Amino acid sequence: MESTTAKTAVASSETKKHDDELMNDSSKRIPIRQRIAYGFGDFGNGFMFDLGQSYLTKFWIDGVGIGAGVVGGIFAFTKIFDAFMDPIAGSVVDNRKKIGKRGKFRPVMMVSAVILGILTVVTFMMPDGLSMTQKILYAYAAYMIWGLAYSFTNDPYGSLASVMSRNVQDRSFMATTRQIGSVGAQFIAGVAFIPLTVLIGGSDQRLGYFWASAIFAAFGVLMFGICYLGTKENVHVNRNQNAQKEGFKDYFKVIFRNGPLGALILMTIFTISAMNTNNQMMVFYAEYNLGNIGLQPIINAIMMGCSIVGVFMIPTLTKHFGQKRTAMVSFVIGACANLLNFILPDHVVVFVILVTIGYTALAIPNGITWAMVSNAIDYGEWRSGVRKEGITYAAFNFSRKIAQSIAALVSSGILALTGYVANAHQSAGALRGIKAAMTLYPGICLVMAAIIIGFLYKLDDKRFGEIANDLDHGRWEGGKIGQ
């Protein structure tokens, strides 16, 4: 009797020990070299992505001669198309079964980055002898294909962070390096791209844009190479090799069952459309409202340089105040700066100070968002017992594409509605429209972002710590993962 009881106790102890066995240890941190290398991916991404967001509008309008309203339609349609390509890219990545020693995400990211570099140059080309209709069709086709390649580059890159580490400080650090890479690329593109096009092409804008984009794309692929070689997928994940392939129904399940992800999607629609509108309108505002296009790289240098400094503060800010509170306060500060910039008369010094405050206050929560997305991926695994990095990140990336489409409509639409005329003296109405898109729209967007993150995002640092501990021990909300 005692022997039987003892055996039962030992068996029970062994079962408990097995249940509590650590699959991962979120308290341990990964080497700093990996955290830094991860940021080089968005550095490379920015060299290709930011060119399209900041300069394709001007290239197609002023360099190619396509009307502002038509350009707005190109951006809006292609971004919506891209948004629906993201779940396809995410599903393809998640459905990969044969995963080698290089991991699930890194190989797809690197191959796609090379293709993206080539297509970046293609978007800044326009073959000679085309009619206006043919030019428009070329622009549509080139940018749609570019967007597909971008999805297959960015979805695995964004998912990579969630399997590099589950440590909160690691993720804040990687969010910082990623945002530094992003803003750093914006800084270089904002300061150097237009002068480079003039240096290479002179008055021939099409020639200048082509070679400048080729140089930027080459550097972008190189930066992705550093990310690929310097990172590692460290988190052990229980993956079901016999799981059914995912489709659109799984995509929508991910969105509607993951509350933190839903809040991030709504928030991002406002934050990214604000940032992209700012970037797209800066060259117009400098040339026409301030009267000197040469101010554009100078303003961008100050604005984005200060943003980089602000992003460096993310680990410290989130450590002391948490991710959510830091993001909310930043949104409020950015909203006030942008709205004040709209109310005050055009003045170079005042504009530079306020646009710098507004952009830096936006860059900080945009950086924190990357850590929040990784947390949302873990939350989704904890809720369902199944980890779906690619399709979860694709759902988030969907909101970024919609936001980019909105930014294109706002930028090009306001130009068209207020009577903008390419390469000409602008009317008072057109100048007011440029200023409204540059300042008023971002201000309103940041007010909305603050409301969303404050009331809808429930996954604070304490709650995530509890979820991370469950996942470290192989547990989800309904029991043991994989059983």
Contacts in CASP RR format, 6 or more apart in sequence:
PFRMAT RR
TARGET T0000
AUTHOR 0000-0000-0000
METHOD contacts of the structure
MODEL  1
MESTTAKTAVASSETKKHDDELMNDSSKRIPIRQRIAYGFGDFGNGFMFD
LGQSYLTKFWIDGVGIGAGVVGGIFAFTKIFDAFMDPIAGSVVDNRKKIG
KRGKFRPVMMVSAVILGILTVVTFMMPDGLSMTQKILYAYAAYMIWGLAY
SFTNDPYGSLASVMSRNVQDRSFMATTRQIGSVGAQFIAGVAFIPLTVLI
GGSDQRLGYFWASAIFAAFGVLMFGICYLGTKENVHVNRNQNAQKEGFKD
YFKVIFRNGPLGALILMTIFTISAMNTNNQMMVFYAEYNLGNIGLQPIIN
AIMMGCSIVGVFMIPTLTKHFGQKRTAMVSFVIGACANLLNFILPDHVVV
FVILVTIGYTALAIPNGITWAMVSNAIDYGEWRSGVRKEGITYAAFNFSR
KIAQSIAALVSSGILALTGYVANAHQSAGALRGIKAAMTLYPGICLVMAA
IIIGFLYKLDDKRFGEIANDLDHGRWEGGKIGQ
19 473 0 8 1.000
19 475 0 8 1.000
19 480 0 8 1.000
20 473 0 8 1.000
21 473 0 8 1.000
22 472 0 8 1.000
22 473 0 8 1.000
23 236 0 8 1.000
23 238 0 8 1.000
23 471 0 8 1.000
23 472 0 8 1.000
23 473 0 8 1.000
23 474 0 8 1.000
24 166 0 8 1.000
24 235 0 8 1.000
24 236 0 8 1.000
24 471 0 8 1.000
24 472 0 8 1.000
25 472 0 8 1.000
26 165 0 8 1.000
26 166 0 8 1.000
26 167 0 8 1.000
26 168 0 8 1.000
26 465 0 8 1.000
26 468 0 8 1.000
26 469 0 8 1.000
26 472 0 8 1.000
27 167 0 8 1.000
28 167 0 8 1.000
29 165 0 8 1.000
29 167 0 8 1.000
29 169 0 8 1.000
29 170 0 8 1.000
30 164 0 8 1.000
30 165 0 8 1.000
30 167 0 8 1.000
30 170 0 8 1.000
30 232 0 8 1.000
30 234 0 8 1.000
32 173 0 8 1.000
33 230 0 8 1.000
34 164 0 8 1.000
34 230 0 8 1.000
34 231 0 8 1.000
34 232 0 8 1.000
34 234 0 8 1.000
35 164 0 8 1.000
35 165 0 8 1.000
35 170 0 8 1.000
35 173 0 8 1.000
35 174 0 8 1.000
35 177 0 8 1.000
36 177 0 8 1.000
37 226 0 8 1.000
37 227 0 8 1.000
37 229 0 8 1.000
37 230 0 8 1.000
37 231 0 8 1.000
38 160 0 8 1.000
38 161 0 8 1.000
38 164 0 8 1.000
38 174 0 8 1.000
38 177 0 8 1.000
38 178 0 8 1.000
38 227 0 8 1.000
38 231 0 8 1.000
39 174 0 8 1.000
39 177 0 8 1.000
39 178 0 8 1.000
39 180 0 8 1.000
39 181 0 8 1.000
39 227 0 8 1.000
40 177 0 8 1.000
40 181 0 8 1.000
40 223 0 8 1.000
40 224 0 8 1.000
40 225 0 8 1.000
40 226 0 8 1.000
40 227 0 8 1.000
41 157 0 8 1.000
41 178 0 8 1.000
41 181 0 8 1.000
41 223 0 8 1.000
41 224 0 8 1.000
41 226 0 8 1.000
41 227 0 8 1.000
42 157 0 8 1.000
42 178 0 8 1.000
42 179 0 8 1.000
42 181 0 8 1.000
42 182 0 8 1.000
42 185 0 8 1.000
43 180 0 8 1.000
43 181 0 8 1.000
43 182 0 8 1.000
43 184 0 8 1.000
43 185 0 8 1.000
43 220 0 8 1.000
43 223 0 8 1.000
44 113 0 8 1.000
44 181 0 8 1.000
44 185 0 8 1.000
44 219 0 8 1.000
44 220 0 8 1.000
44 221 0 8 1.000
44 222 0 8 1.000
44 223 0 8 1.000
44 224 0 8 1.000
44 227 0 8 1.000
45 153 0 8 1.000
45 154 0 8 1.000
45 157 0 8 1.000
45 182 0 8 1.000
45 185 0 8 1.000
45 220 0 8 1.000
45 223 0 8 1.000
45 224 0 8 1.000
46 181 0 8 1.000
46 182 0 8 1.000
46 185 0 8 1.000
46 186 0 8 1.000
46 189 0 8 1.000
46 220 0 8 1.000
47 185 0 8 1.000
47 188 0 8 1.000
47 189 0 8 1.000
47 216 0 8 1.000
47 217 0 8 1.000
47 219 0 8 1.000
47 220 0 8 1.000
47 223 0 8 1.000
48 116 0 8 1.000
48 117 0 8 1.000
48 120 0 8 1.000
48 150 0 8 1.000
48 216 0 8 1.000
48 217 0 8 1.000
48 220 0 8 1.000
49 150 0 8 1.000
49 185 0 8 1.000
50 185 0 8 1.000
50 186 0 8 1.000
50 189 0 8 1.000
50 190 0 8 1.000
50 279 0 8 1.000
51 120 0 8 1.000
51 124 0 8 1.000
51 189 0 8 1.000
51 193 0 8 1.000
51 213 0 8 1.000
51 216 0 8 1.000
52 120 0 8 1.000
52 123 0 8 1.000
53 276 0 8 1.000
53 279 0 8 1.000
53 280 0 8 1.000
53 404 0 8 1.000
53 407 0 8 1.000
54 186 0 8 1.000
54 189 0 8 1.000
54 190 0 8 1.000
54 193 0 8 1.000
54 279 0 8 1.000
54 280 0 8 1.000
54 282 0 8 1.000
54 283 0 8 1.000
55 189 0 8 1.000
55 193 0 8 1.000
55 194 0 8 1.000
55 209 0 8 1.000
55 283 0 8 1.000
56 75 0 8 1.000
56 123 0 8 1.000
56 124 0 8 1.000
56 143 0 8 1.000
57 71 0 8 1.000
57 72 0 8 1.000
57 75 0 8 1.000
57 280 0 8 1.000
57 408 0 8 1.000
57 411 0 8 1.000
57 412 0 8 1.000
58 283 0 8 1.000
58 284 0 8 1.000
59 124 0 8 1.000
59 205 0 8 1.000
59 209 0 8 1.000
60 66 0 8 1.000
60 67 0 8 1.000
60 71 0 8 1.000
60 74 0 8 1.000
60 139 0 8 1.000
61 67 0 8 1.000
61 68 0 8 1.000
61 71 0 8 1.000
61 412 0 8 1.000
61 415 0 8 1.000
61 422 0 8 1.000
62 205 0 8 1.000
62 422 0 8 1.000
62 423 0 8 1.000
63 205 0 8 1.000
63 206 0 8 1.000
63 209 0 8 1.000
64 126 0 8 1.000
64 135 0 8 1.000
64 139 0 8 1.000
64 206 0 8 1.000
65 132 0 8 1.000
65 135 0 8 1.000
65 422 0 8 1.000
66 74 0 8 1.000
66 132 0 8 1.000
66 135 0 8 1.000
66 136 0 8 1.000
66 139 0 8 1.000
67 416 0 8 1.000
67 422 0 8 1.000
68 412 0 8 1.000
68 413 0 8 1.000
68 415 0 8 1.000
68 416 0 8 1.000
68 420 0 8 1.000
68 422 0 8 1.000
69 412 0 8 1.000
69 413 0 8 1.000
69 415 0 8 1.000
69 416 0 8 1.000
70 136 0 8 1.000
71 139 0 8 1.000
71 408 0 8 1.000
71 412 0 8 1.000
72 408 0 8 1.000
72 409 0 8 1.000
72 411 0 8 1.000
72 412 0 8 1.000
72 413 0 8 1.000
72 416 0 8 1.000
73 408 0 8 1.000
73 409 0 8 1.000
73 412 0 8 1.000
74 136 0 8 1.000
74 139 0 8 1.000
74 140 0 8 1.000
74 143 0 8 1.000
74 408 0 8 1.000
75 143 0 8 1.000
75 404 0 8 1.000
75 405 0 8 1.000
75 407 0 8 1.000
75 408 0 8 1.000
75 409 0 8 1.000
75 412 0 8 1.000
76 405 0 8 1.000
76 406 0 8 1.000
76 408 0 8 1.000
76 409 0 8 1.000
77 140 0 8 1.000
77 405 0 8 1.000
78 140 0 8 1.000
78 143 0 8 1.000
78 144 0 8 1.000
78 147 0 8 1.000
78 405 0 8 1.000
79 401 0 8 1.000
79 402 0 8 1.000
79 404 0 8 1.000
79 405 0 8 1.000
79 408 0 8 1.000
80 401 0 8 1.000
80 402 0 8 1.000
80 405 0 8 1.000
81 144 0 8 1.000
81 147 0 8 1.000
82 144 0 8 1.000
82 147 0 8 1.000
82 148 0 8 1.000
82 150 0 8 1.000
82 151 0 8 1.000
82 401 0 8 1.000
82 404 0 8 1.000
83 397 0 8 1.000
83 398 0 8 1.000
83 401 0 8 1.000
83 402 0 8 1.000
83 405 0 8 1.000
84 398 0 8 1.000
85 147 0 8 1.000
85 148 0 8 1.000
85 151 0 8 1.000
86 151 0 8 1.000
86 155 0 8 1.000
86 394 0 8 1.000
86 395 0 8 1.000
86 397 0 8 1.000
86 398 0 8 1.000
86 401 0 8 1.000
87 247 0 8 1.000
87 248 0 8 1.000
87 251 0 8 1.000
87 391 0 8 1.000
87 394 0 8 1.000
87 395 0 8 1.000
87 398 0 8 1.000
88 151 0 8 1.000
89 148 0 8 1.000
89 151 0 8 1.000
89 152 0 8 1.000
89 155 0 8 1.000
89 390 0 8 1.000
89 394 0 8 1.000
90 151 0 8 1.000
90 155 0 8 1.000
90 390 0 8 1.000
90 391 0 8 1.000
90 393 0 8 1.000
90 394 0 8 1.000
91 245 0 8 1.000
91 246 0 8 1.000
91 247 0 8 1.000
91 250 0 8 1.000
91 251 0 8 1.000
91 390 0 8 1.000
91 391 0 8 1.000
91 394 0 8 1.000
92 152 0 8 1.000
93 104 0 8 1.000
93 105 0 8 1.000
93 108 0 8 1.000
93 152 0 8 1.000
93 155 0 8 1.000
93 156 0 8 1.000
93 159 0 8 1.000
93 389 0 8 1.000
93 390 0 8 1.000
94 246 0 8 1.000
94 388 0 8 1.000
94 389 0 8 1.000
94 390 0 8 1.000
94 391 0 8 1.000
95 245 0 8 1.000
95 246 0 8 1.000
96 104 0 8 1.000
96 108 0 8 1.000
97 241 0 8 1.000
99 239 0 8 1.000
103 233 0 8 1.000
104 156 0 8 1.000
104 163 0 8 1.000
104 233 0 8 1.000
104 389 0 8 1.000
105 156 0 8 1.000
105 157 0 8 1.000
105 158 0 8 1.000
105 159 0 8 1.000
105 160 0 8 1.000
105 163 0 8 1.000
105 233 0 8 1.000
105 389 0 8 1.000
106 156 0 8 1.000
106 160 0 8 1.000
106 228 0 8 1.000
106 231 0 8 1.000
106 233 0 8 1.000
108 152 0 8 1.000
108 156 0 8 1.000
109 153 0 8 1.000
109 156 0 8 1.000
109 157 0 8 1.000
109 160 0 8 1.000
109 224 0 8 1.000
109 227 0 8 1.000
109 228 0 8 1.000
110 224 0 8 1.000
110 225 0 8 1.000
110 228 0 8 1.000
112 149 0 8 1.000
112 152 0 8 1.000
112 153 0 8 1.000
112 156 0 8 1.000
113 153 0 8 1.000
113 220 0 8 1.000
113 221 0 8 1.000
113 224 0 8 1.000
113 225 0 8 1.000
114 221 0 8 1.000
115 149 0 8 1.000
115 152 0 8 1.000
115 153 0 8 1.000
116 146 0 8 1.000
116 149 0 8 1.000
116 150 0 8 1.000
116 153 0 8 1.000
116 217 0 8 1.000
116 221 0 8 1.000
117 149 0 8 1.000
117 217 0 8 1.000
117 218 0 8 1.000
117 220 0 8 1.000
117 221 0 8 1.000
118 217 0 8 1.000
119 142 0 8 1.000
119 145 0 8 1.000
119 146 0 8 1.000
119 147 0 8 1.000
119 149 0 8 1.000
120 146 0 8 1.000
120 213 0 8 1.000
120 216 0 8 1.000
120 217 0 8 1.000
121 210 0 8 1.000
121 213 0 8 1.000
121 214 0 8 1.000
121 217 0 8 1.000
122 142 0 8 1.000
122 145 0 8 1.000
122 146 0 8 1.000
123 139 0 8 1.000
123 142 0 8 1.000
123 143 0 8 1.000
123 146 0 8 1.000
123 213 0 8 1.000
124 209 0 8 1.000
124 210 0 8 1.000
124 212 0 8 1.000
124 213 0 8 1.000
125 142 0 8 1.000
125 206 0 8 1.000
125 210 0 8 1.000
126 135 0 8 1.000
126 138 0 8 1.000
126 139 0 8 1.000
126 206 0 8 1.000
127 138 0 8 1.000
130 138 0 8 1.000
151 394 0 8 1.000
151 397 0 8 1.000
153 224 0 8 1.000
154 397 0 8 1.000
155 390 0 8 1.000
155 393 0 8 1.000
155 394 0 8 1.000
155 397 0 8 1.000
156 390 0 8 1.000
157 227 0 8 1.000
158 370 0 8 1.000
158 373 0 8 1.000
158 393 0 8 1.000
159 377 0 8 1.000
159 389 0 8 1.000
159 390 0 8 1.000
159 392 0 8 1.000
159 393 0 8 1.000
160 231 0 8 1.000
160 233 0 8 1.000
161 171 0 8 1.000
161 174 0 8 1.000
161 175 0 8 1.000
161 178 0 8 1.000
161 370 0 8 1.000
161 371 0 8 1.000
161 373 0 8 1.000
161 374 0 8 1.000
162 235 0 8 1.000
162 373 0 8 1.000
162 374 0 8 1.000
162 377 0 8 1.000
162 378 0 8 1.000
162 389 0 8 1.000
162 393 0 8 1.000
163 233 0 8 1.000
163 234 0 8 1.000
163 235 0 8 1.000
163 237 0 8 1.000
163 389 0 8 1.000
164 170 0 8 1.000
164 174 0 8 1.000
164 231 0 8 1.000
164 232 0 8 1.000
164 233 0 8 1.000
164 234 0 8 1.000
164 235 0 8 1.000
165 171 0 8 1.000
165 174 0 8 1.000
165 234 0 8 1.000
165 235 0 8 1.000
166 235 0 8 1.000
166 378 0 8 1.000
166 468 0 8 1.000
166 471 0 8 1.000
166 472 0 8 1.000
168 371 0 8 1.000
168 461 0 8 1.000
168 464 0 8 1.000
168 465 0 8 1.000
168 468 0 8 1.000
169 315 0 8 1.000
169 319 0 8 1.000
171 370 0 8 1.000
171 371 0 8 1.000
171 374 0 8 1.000
171 375 0 8 1.000
172 314 0 8 1.000
172 315 0 8 1.000
172 318 0 8 1.000
172 319 0 8 1.000
172 323 0 8 1.000
172 368 0 8 1.000
172 371 0 8 1.000
173 315 0 8 1.000
174 370 0 8 1.000
174 371 0 8 1.000
175 314 0 8 1.000
175 367 0 8 1.000
175 368 0 8 1.000
175 369 0 8 1.000
175 370 0 8 1.000
175 371 0 8 1.000
176 311 0 8 1.000
176 312 0 8 1.000
176 314 0 8 1.000
176 315 0 8 1.000
176 367 0 8 1.000
178 367 0 8 1.000
178 370 0 8 1.000
179 311 0 8 1.000
179 314 0 8 1.000
179 363 0 8 1.000
179 364 0 8 1.000
179 366 0 8 1.000
179 367 0 8 1.000
179 370 0 8 1.000
180 308 0 8 1.000
180 311 0 8 1.000
180 312 0 8 1.000
182 366 0 8 1.000
182 367 0 8 1.000
183 304 0 8 1.000
183 305 0 8 1.000
183 307 0 8 1.000
183 308 0 8 1.000
183 311 0 8 1.000
183 363 0 8 1.000
184 304 0 8 1.000
184 305 0 8 1.000
184 308 0 8 1.000
186 279 0 8 1.000
186 300 0 8 1.000
186 304 0 8 1.000
186 307 0 8 1.000
187 300 0 8 1.000
187 301 0 8 1.000
187 304 0 8 1.000
187 305 0 8 1.000
187 307 0 8 1.000
187 308 0 8 1.000
189 216 0 8 1.000
190 282 0 8 1.000
190 296 0 8 1.000
190 297 0 8 1.000
190 300 0 8 1.000
190 301 0 8 1.000
190 304 0 8 1.000
191 297 0 8 1.000
191 300 0 8 1.000
191 301 0 8 1.000
191 304 0 8 1.000
192 297 0 8 1.000
193 212 0 8 1.000
193 216 0 8 1.000
194 283 0 8 1.000
194 293 0 8 1.000
194 294 0 8 1.000
194 296 0 8 1.000
194 297 0 8 1.000
195 297 0 8 1.000
196 208 0 8 1.000
196 212 0 8 1.000
196 215 0 8 1.000
197 205 0 8 1.000
197 208 0 8 1.000
197 209 0 8 1.000
197 211 0 8 1.000
197 212 0 8 1.000
198 208 0 8 1.000
200 207 0 8 1.000
200 208 0 8 1.000
200 211 0 8 1.000
200 212 0 8 1.000
201 207 0 8 1.000
201 208 0 8 1.000
201 211 0 8 1.000
202 208 0 8 1.000
237 387 0 8 1.000
238 387 0 8 1.000
238 474 0 8 1.000
238 481 0 8 1.000
238 482 0 8 1.000
239 387 0 8 1.000
240 386 0 8 1.000
240 482 0 8 1.000
243 386 0 8 1.000
246 388 0 8 1.000
246 391 0 8 1.000
247 391 0 8 1.000
250 388 0 8 1.000
250 391 0 8 1.000
251 391 0 8 1.000
251 394 0 8 1.000
251 395 0 8 1.000
254 261 0 8 1.000
254 380 0 8 1.000
254 388 0 8 1.000
254 391 0 8 1.000
254 392 0 8 1.000
254 395 0 8 1.000
255 261 0 8 1.000
255 262 0 8 1.000
255 265 0 8 1.000
255 395 0 8 1.000
257 380 0 8 1.000
257 383 0 8 1.000
257 384 0 8 1.000
258 376 0 8 1.000
258 379 0 8 1.000
258 380 0 8 1.000
258 383 0 8 1.000
258 392 0 8 1.000
259 376 0 8 1.000
259 379 0 8 1.000
259 456 0 8 1.000
259 458 0 8 1.000
259 459 0 8 1.000
260 372 0 8 1.000
260 375 0 8 1.000
260 376 0 8 1.000
260 379 0 8 1.000
260 457 0 8 1.000
260 458 0 8 1.000
260 459 0 8 1.000
261 373 0 8 1.000
261 376 0 8 1.000
261 379 0 8 1.000
261 380 0 8 1.000
261 392 0 8 1.000
261 395 0 8 1.000
261 396 0 8 1.000
262 456 0 8 1.000
263 452 0 8 1.000
263 453 0 8 1.000
263 456 0 8 1.000
263 457 0 8 1.000
263 458 0 8 1.000
264 369 0 8 1.000
264 372 0 8 1.000
264 373 0 8 1.000
264 376 0 8 1.000
264 396 0 8 1.000
264 399 0 8 1.000
264 457 0 8 1.000
265 395 0 8 1.000
265 396 0 8 1.000
265 398 0 8 1.000
265 399 0 8 1.000
266 399 0 8 1.000
266 452 0 8 1.000
266 456 0 8 1.000
267 369 0 8 1.000
267 449 0 8 1.000
267 452 0 8 1.000
267 453 0 8 1.000
267 456 0 8 1.000
267 457 0 8 1.000
268 369 0 8 1.000
268 396 0 8 1.000
268 399 0 8 1.000
268 400 0 8 1.000
268 403 0 8 1.000
269 399 0 8 1.000
269 402 0 8 1.000
269 403 0 8 1.000
269 406 0 8 1.000
270 403 0 8 1.000
270 445 0 8 1.000
270 446 0 8 1.000
270 448 0 8 1.000
270 449 0 8 1.000
270 452 0 8 1.000
271 331 0 8 1.000
271 362 0 8 1.000
271 365 0 8 1.000
271 366 0 8 1.000
271 369 0 8 1.000
271 403 0 8 1.000
271 445 0 8 1.000
271 446 0 8 1.000
271 449 0 8 1.000
272 366 0 8 1.000
272 399 0 8 1.000
272 400 0 8 1.000
272 403 0 8 1.000
272 404 0 8 1.000
272 407 0 8 1.000
273 403 0 8 1.000
273 404 0 8 1.000
273 406 0 8 1.000
273 407 0 8 1.000
273 410 0 8 1.000
273 441 0 8 1.000
273 445 0 8 1.000
274 338 0 8 1.000
274 362 0 8 1.000
274 407 0 8 1.000
274 441 0 8 1.000
274 442 0 8 1.000
274 443 0 8 1.000
274 445 0 8 1.000
274 446 0 8 1.000
274 449 0 8 1.000
275 359 0 8 1.000
275 362 0 8 1.000
275 366 0 8 1.000
275 407 0 8 1.000
275 442 0 8 1.000
276 403 0 8 1.000
276 404 0 8 1.000
276 407 0 8 1.000
276 408 0 8 1.000
276 411 0 8 1.000
277 407 0 8 1.000
277 410 0 8 1.000
277 411 0 8 1.000
277 437 0 8 1.000
277 438 0 8 1.000
277 441 0 8 1.000
277 442 0 8 1.000
278 355 0 8 1.000
278 359 0 8 1.000
278 438 0 8 1.000
278 442 0 8 1.000
280 407 0 8 1.000
280 408 0 8 1.000
280 411 0 8 1.000
281 411 0 8 1.000
281 434 0 8 1.000
281 437 0 8 1.000
281 438 0 8 1.000
282 296 0 8 1.000
282 299 0 8 1.000
282 300 0 8 1.000
282 438 0 8 1.000
283 293 0 8 1.000
283 296 0 8 1.000
284 415 0 8 1.000
284 420 0 8 1.000
284 434 0 8 1.000
284 438 0 8 1.000
285 434 0 8 1.000
285 435 0 8 1.000
285 438 0 8 1.000
286 292 0 8 1.000
286 293 0 8 1.000
286 294 0 8 1.000
286 295 0 8 1.000
286 296 0 8 1.000
286 299 0 8 1.000
287 293 0 8 1.000
287 296 0 8 1.000
288 426 0 8 1.000
288 430 0 8 1.000
288 431 0 8 1.000
288 434 0 8 1.000
289 346 0 8 1.000
289 431 0 8 1.000
289 434 0 8 1.000
289 435 0 8 1.000
289 438 0 8 1.000
290 346 0 8 1.000
290 348 0 8 1.000
290 351 0 8 1.000
295 348 0 8 1.000
299 351 0 8 1.000
299 352 0 8 1.000
299 355 0 8 1.000
302 352 0 8 1.000
302 356 0 8 1.000
303 352 0 8 1.000
303 355 0 8 1.000
303 356 0 8 1.000
303 359 0 8 1.000
303 360 0 8 1.000
304 359 0 8 1.000
306 356 0 8 1.000
306 359 0 8 1.000
306 360 0 8 1.000
307 356 0 8 1.000
307 359 0 8 1.000
307 360 0 8 1.000
307 363 0 8 1.000
309 360 0 8 1.000
310 360 0 8 1.000
310 363 0 8 1.000
310 364 0 8 1.000
311 363 0 8 1.000
311 364 0 8 1.000
311 367 0 8 1.000
313 364 0 8 1.000
314 326 0 8 1.000
314 364 0 8 1.000
314 367 0 8 1.000
314 368 0 8 1.000
317 326 0 8 1.000
317 364 0 8 1.000
318 326 0 8 1.000
318 368 0 8 1.000
318 371 0 8 1.000
318 461 0 8 1.000
321 329 0 8 1.000
322 460 0 8 1.000
322 461 0 8 1.000
323 368 0 8 1.000
323 371 0 8 1.000
323 372 0 8 1.000
323 460 0 8 1.000
323 461 0 8 1.000
324 453 0 8 1.000
324 454 0 8 1.000
324 457 0 8 1.000
324 460 0 8 1.000
324 461 0 8 1.000
326 364 0 8 1.000
326 365 0 8 1.000
326 368 0 8 1.000
327 364 0 8 1.000
327 365 0 8 1.000
327 368 0 8 1.000
327 369 0 8 1.000
327 453 0 8 1.000
328 450 0 8 1.000
328 453 0 8 1.000
328 454 0 8 1.000
330 361 0 8 1.000
330 362 0 8 1.000
330 364 0 8 1.000
330 365 0 8 1.000
331 361 0 8 1.000
331 362 0 8 1.000
331 365 0 8 1.000
331 446 0 8 1.000
331 447 0 8 1.000
331 449 0 8 1.000
331 450 0 8 1.000
331 453 0 8 1.000
332 446 0 8 1.000
332 450 0 8 1.000
333 357 0 8 1.000
333 358 0 8 1.000
333 361 0 8 1.000
334 357 0 8 1.000
334 358 0 8 1.000
334 361 0 8 1.000
334 362 0 8 1.000
334 443 0 8 1.000
334 446 0 8 1.000
335 443 0 8 1.000
335 444 0 8 1.000
335 446 0 8 1.000
335 447 0 8 1.000
335 450 0 8 1.000
337 354 0 8 1.000
337 355 0 8 1.000
337 357 0 8 1.000
337 358 0 8 1.000
337 361 0 8 1.000
338 354 0 8 1.000
338 355 0 8 1.000
338 358 0 8 1.000
338 439 0 8 1.000
338 440 0 8 1.000
338 442 0 8 1.000
338 443 0 8 1.000
338 446 0 8 1.000
339 439 0 8 1.000
339 440 0 8 1.000
339 443 0 8 1.000
339 444 0 8 1.000
340 354 0 8 1.000
341 350 0 8 1.000
341 351 0 8 1.000
341 354 0 8 1.000
341 355 0 8 1.000
341 438 0 8 1.000
341 439 0 8 1.000
342 435 0 8 1.000
342 436 0 8 1.000
342 439 0 8 1.000
342 440 0 8 1.000
342 443 0 8 1.000
344 350 0 8 1.000
344 354 0 8 1.000
346 435 0 8 1.000
355 438 0 8 1.000
355 439 0 8 1.000
358 442 0 8 1.000
358 446 0 8 1.000
361 446 0 8 1.000
362 442 0 8 1.000
362 446 0 8 1.000
365 449 0 8 1.000
365 453 0 8 1.000
372 457 0 8 1.000
372 459 0 8 1.000
373 392 0 8 1.000
373 393 0 8 1.000
373 396 0 8 1.000
375 459 0 8 1.000
375 464 0 8 1.000
376 392 0 8 1.000
376 396 0 8 1.000
376 459 0 8 1.000
377 387 0 8 1.000
377 388 0 8 1.000
377 389 0 8 1.000
377 392 0 8 1.000
377 393 0 8 1.000
378 464 0 8 1.000
378 467 0 8 1.000
378 468 0 8 1.000
378 471 0 8 1.000
379 459 0 8 1.000
379 464 0 8 1.000
379 467 0 8 1.000
380 387 0 8 1.000
380 388 0 8 1.000
380 392 0 8 1.000
381 387 0 8 1.000
381 388 0 8 1.000
381 471 0 8 1.000
381 476 0 8 1.000
381 481 0 8 1.000
382 467 0 8 1.000
382 470 0 8 1.000
382 471 0 8 1.000
382 476 0 8 1.000
382 477 0 8 1.000
383 476 0 8 1.000
383 477 0 8 1.000
384 476 0 8 1.000
385 476 0 8 1.000
385 477 0 8 1.000
385 478 0 8 1.000
385 481 0 8 1.000
385 482 0 8 1.000
410 437 0 8 1.000
410 441 0 8 1.000
411 437 0 8 1.000
414 433 0 8 1.000
414 434 0 8 1.000
414 436 0 8 1.000
414 437 0 8 1.000
415 430 0 8 1.000
415 433 0 8 1.000
415 434 0 8 1.000
415 437 0 8 1.000
418 427 0 8 1.000
418 429 0 8 1.000
418 430 0 8 1.000
418 432 0 8 1.000
418 433 0 8 1.000
418 434 0 8 1.000
419 426 0 8 1.000
419 427 0 8 1.000
419 429 0 8 1.000
419 430 0 8 1.000
420 426 0 8 1.000
420 430 0 8 1.000
420 434 0 8 1.000
421 430 0 8 1.000
426 434 0 8 1.000
459 467 0 8 1.000
470 476 0 8 1.000
470 477 0 8 1.000
471 481 0 8 1.000
474 480 0 8 1.000
474 481 0 8 1.000
475 481 0 8 1.000
END
